[in-house]
Amino acid sequence: MSQPLLQLERVVAGYAGLTVLHELSLDIAPGERLALIGRNGVGKTTTLRATMGLATVRSGRVLFDGRDITAMPAHRRAMHGLAHVPQTRDIFASLTVEENLVAGLKGRPRSAVDEAYALFPRLAERRRNNGLHLSGGEQQMLSVARALLGQPRLLLLDEPLEGLAPLLRQELLQAFRSLGDANLTVVIVEQQVDEALAYARRAVILDHGSVVHDAPADQLRADAPTLERLVGVAH
């Protein structure tokens, strides 16, 4: 069995005086598509932020490809192959679509921007538009595309479908499915539970900052009692 790409070992983490994760342990294999779900406030976003170095880890360890990165700052984690697309999207509103994408190249040739346009043709049509003039869905596409141009090994997606029309949600999910690269591992936090489970291969439910359920995504998708009890989703 191959070594996990990401390992969270009894991680206790949070912000200032607030503890959100309570000895959370989780292994994620290379190439996995994992949906991290649960009710609001159970620690899903904090799990991504602790992985990326954006939340304070008080105890436990974060390992990436066998290396302890618990004390490593976020920018160095990004250099080692982690990418984080936050709920806030964090695009450069005053820059054009193309300028935003160039900022994500991490030393790759400018021609690599075409990879983003192939994944999201809508961005190619708007390459000269400022980020401020994009719709919410287009901003999300831009944020994801910019992260992917850095060729990460682990992509952390925090609520990528939030606030988007159904058509745009499907467009984004189809792009995620097309990635299909064994070198890319994806963790998606999403309130659109049914769509997240349809995309992922494995699902983990959090409650009070700990893992309370871990199963194949298609199995959980068909398990209405568990979804209703632990996530509050009624099928």
N, C-alpha and C positions, 0 to 999 in steps of 0.2 A: 504494500500500500504506500502511495506516495506521501511525502511530507505535506502537511497543510500549508497553504500559502499564508494564511492569516490565522493566528491563534490569540485569543483573549483568555487569559488565565486568571480566574478569580479577581476580575477587575472591579475595583471600587472607584467610582469617578463622579464628578459633578462640577459645580461652579461655586466659588466663594464658600459660604457656609452650607450649601445645599448638596446633599449626596443623592445622586439619581440612580447610579448603577450599584447593585449590591452583590459583589462577588460573582459577576457575570462571567461565565466560561463559554467559549464558542470556538469551534474549529471550522475553517472554510477551505475547501480543497481548490487546487488550481483548476480554472475553467468552470467553476460552479456559477450557477445563476441562483442567487438566494434572495427570497423575499423575507424581509424583517417586518412583522406586522404586530398589531396590538392596539389597545385603546389609546386615546390621547394621554400623554404625560407619563408613559410607562418606561421611557428611556430609549426609544428607537433612534431619535436624532442624536442623543448623547452617545450612543454606541458608535455611530459614524464619526462624531466629533472626537471621541476618545481615540479611535483608530487613526484619525488624521492628525492628532496632536493639538486639538483645539479645545479640549476639555481637560480639566486637571485629574490625572490618575493618582489617587491617594495610596492605593496598594494594588498588588497584582502586577501582571506583565502583559505587554502587547508585543507579539513576535510576528515579524514579516519574513517569510521564507527562511525561518529558523533563526533569524537575527533579532535580538532584543532591541526594540525601537522605543521603549517606554519613555525614555528621556529625550528622544530625538525631536527637534523642532519641526513644525509642519512643513517648512520650505524644503528641509532635507528629506522628509518622507516623500514629498512630491518628486524630488530628484531620483529617489530609489524606486519609483513606479506606482505610487499611490495617487489617485485623483479623486477630488471631492466636488460634486455639483450640489451646492446648498439650495435650500428652499428659496433663498433670496436671489438666486441665479448669478448675481455679482458680475454682470457684464459691464463693460466700459460704455456708459450711455452716450458720451460725447464722441466716441470713435465709430467708424463705419463697421459694418459686418466684417469686411475683409481685414481691417486693422485689428479687430478683436481676435480674429482667427490667427493672424500672424503672431499675436502676442502669446499664443499657445503652442507655437512650433518648437520651442526649446532647442533651438539650434538647427532644426531640420530645414531643408531648402524651402523657399517660398512656394514652389510648385506643389508642395505637399498639401497646401490649402485645398487643392482640387479634390482631395479625399473627403473633405467636409461637404463640398458641393455635391459630390456623388451620393453621399449618405442623405443629405437634406437639400434636394434641388430648390426648395423654396428659398434657401439662403443665397443660392447663386443668383436668383432673380432680384435679391435685395442687397447685393454685395456692396453697393454704394450708399445704402441707407444707414443713418446713424442708429445706434442701439436704442436710443430714446424713441425712435419712430417705428419700432417693431411691435407687433402684438405680443401678448403674453406667451403664446405658443411658439412664436418665432424667437423670442428671447430665450426660451427654454432650449430650443434646438441649437441656438448659438452657444449657450453655456455648455451643453453636452458635447457639441462638435469641437469646441475649443479644448475641452478636457481630453478628448480622444486624440487630438493631433499630437499631444505629448507622448503618445504610445504607452499609456499606463498598463500595468499588469493587474491592478485592482481599481475598479471604478465604483465609487460610492455615490449613489443617487438618492437624494433626500426629497421626497414628494415631487418627482418630476412631472406628474400628471395634474398637480393641484391647480384648480381654477381653469382648466382647459376644456374646450368643447369636445364632445365625443370623437369627432372626426380627427382633431389634432392629437387626442390621446392615442388613437389607433395608429396615426402616422408615426408618432414617437416610438410606440411599442414595436411597430414593424421594423423601424430602424434598429432598435436594440436587438431584435431577433436576428437581423441580417449580419450583426457583428460576428456571431458564431465562431469566434477565434479561441482556440484552446489556450492561447497565451493571455486572454483577458478574462478576469473573474469579475462578476458584477454582483453587488449587494444593493438591493432596492428597498427603500422604506416608502410605503405608499398606503394612503387611506382608501384608494380605489382597490379594495382587497381582491375582488374577483379578477380584475385585469392583471394585478400583480401576480396572482397565483397562476393565471393562464400563461404568463411569461416565464415565471421561475420554474426551476426543477425541484427546488427544496424550499421549505418554509419553516421559519422559526417564529414562535409567538413569545413576546416578552410580557411580563407583568411585574410591576414594582421593581423594575431594574434587574430582573433575572429571567433566564430562559425557562418557560413553563411547558413548551410543546415544541417538538422537532420532528418533522415528517416530510415525505415527498409532497410536493405542491399539489399534484393532482389528487392525491389521497385526501389532503386537508380540504381541498376545494369541494369534495363530495361529502365532507363531514360537517353537516349543518349544525348538529348539537355543540361540537367543539368550537366552531366559529362563533356561534351565538353566546356561548358561555364565557369564552376568553377574549373575544374581540368585539362582541356586541353587534355582530353582523347577522341579520335574519335573512335566510334564503327562502 
